[in-house]
Amino acid sequence: MELRCTDQTPSAAAFKTLYDSTGWGPRERGEPFYAEALAGSWCCCAVWHGDTLVGFGRVISDGRLHAFVTEMIVEPAWQQRGVGRTVLQALLARCQAAGITDIQLFCAEGKTGFYERHGFVARAPSRPGMQYVADAT
């Protein structure tokens, strides 16, 4: 069975199953949580093997100036098989078609090489990214 790539948003159930396969978030999160997260997407790319979502990525964007690639997820059994490359290339193509040149992301530990091979570079120390931490104040 071949892989099928689509720009259609998957169901919250399929997204939750894929998300849970990575151990990224608490399994207690229900499908409504994931449905609300997906609703905030500007675009997405889903890769299916039959009825199983094996890869997914989405972009949060204003559609003109800035885009943020998030939830680049590949089911562990499908990693190292080109699924992530397919997802990322589709998302970048959509951003570039809209004329967006400021495309950013955070990546999981140990994954920088993958993103560097696709044109991403670490931000310069003079332009570091920051993250809000509520308990830091």
C-alpha positions in Angstrom: 0.0 0.0 0.0 1.4 3.4 -1.0 1.5 6.6 1.0 -1.0 9.3 0.3 -0.2 13.0 1.0 -3.0 15.5 1.4 -3.5 19.1 2.6 -6.7 18.2 4.4 -6.8 18.5 8.1 -7.0 15.1 9.8 -9.6 14.3 12.4 -8.8 15.1 16.0 -8.8 11.4 16.7 -6.1 10.6 14.0 -4.0 13.6 15.2 -4.2 12.5 18.8 -3.2 9.0 17.9 -0.2 10.2 16.0 0.7 12.7 18.7 0.5 10.1 21.4 2.8 7.8 19.4 5.7 10.2 20.0 5.2 10.6 23.7 5.2 14.4 23.2 2.1 15.3 25.3 0.0 13.8 28.1 -2.2 11.0 26.8 -5.0 12.4 29.0 -5.6 15.2 26.5 -8.9 14.4 24.8 -9.9 14.8 21.1 -11.6 18.2 21.7 -8.2 19.6 22.8 -6.6 18.4 19.5 -9.6 19.6 17.5 -9.1 23.2 18.9 -5.4 23.1 18.2 -6.0 22.0 14.6 -8.5 24.7 14.1 -5.7 27.3 14.5 -3.8 25.9 11.6 -3.1 28.1 8.5 -2.2 25.0 6.4 -1.2 21.4 7.0 0.2 18.3 5.3 -1.0 14.8 6.3 0.6 11.6 5.1 -1.6 8.5 5.3 -0.8 4.8 5.0 -4.3 3.5 4.3 -6.5 4.9 7.1 -3.5 5.5 9.4 -2.0 9.0 9.8 1.8 8.4 9.7 3.1 11.9 9.3 1.8 15.4 9.9 2.9 19.0 10.0 1.1 22.3 10.2 1.8 26.0 9.9 0.4 28.8 12.0 0.6 32.0 10.0 -0.9 35.4 9.3 -0.7 34.3 5.6 1.5 37.2 4.5 4.5 38.0 6.7 5.2 35.2 9.2 4.8 31.5 9.3 5.6 29.1 12.1 6.0 25.4 11.3 4.8 23.3 14.2 3.9 19.7 15.0 6.2 18.1 12.5 5.4 14.5 13.6 6.2 11.2 12.0 5.0 7.9 13.6 8.2 6.3 14.9 7.9 3.2 12.7 7.8 5.5 9.6 10.7 7.7 10.5 13.8 7.7 8.2 11.6 6.9 5.3 11.1 10.3 3.7 7.8 11.1 5.3 9.1 14.1 7.2 10.8 15.4 4.1 7.5 15.2 2.2 5.6 17.0 4.9 8.2 19.8 5.3 8.5 20.4 1.6 4.8 20.6 1.2 4.5 23.2 4.0 7.4 25.2 2.7 5.9 25.3 -0.8 2.6 26.6 0.6 4.4 29.3 2.5 6.5 30.3 -0.5 3.5 30.3 -2.8 1.9 32.9 -0.5 5.1 35.0 -0.6 6.0 34.4 3.0 9.7 34.7 3.6 9.9 34.6 7.4 9.4 30.9 8.1 10.4 29.7 11.6 10.2 26.6 13.7 11.4 25.0 16.9 12.7 21.5 16.6 13.1 18.5 18.8 16.4 17.7 20.3 18.7 16.0 17.8 16.7 17.0 14.8 18.5 20.2 13.7 20.4 18.4 10.9 17.1 17.4 9.3 16.0 21.0 9.2 19.4 22.3 8.1 19.2 20.0 5.1 16.0 21.8 4.1 17.3 25.4 4.3 16.8 26.3 8.0 19.6 27.9 10.0 19.9 28.6 13.7 19.1 32.1 14.7 22.1 34.4 15.3 23.0 35.1 18.9 22.2 38.8 18.1 18.6 37.7 17.2 17.8 34.9 19.6 14.4 33.4 20.0 12.7 33.5 23.4 10.0 31.4 25.1 7.6 32.6 27.7 7.7 30.6 31.0 5.0 31.6 33.4 6.9 30.5 36.6 10.0 32.5 35.6 8.8 35.8 37.1 
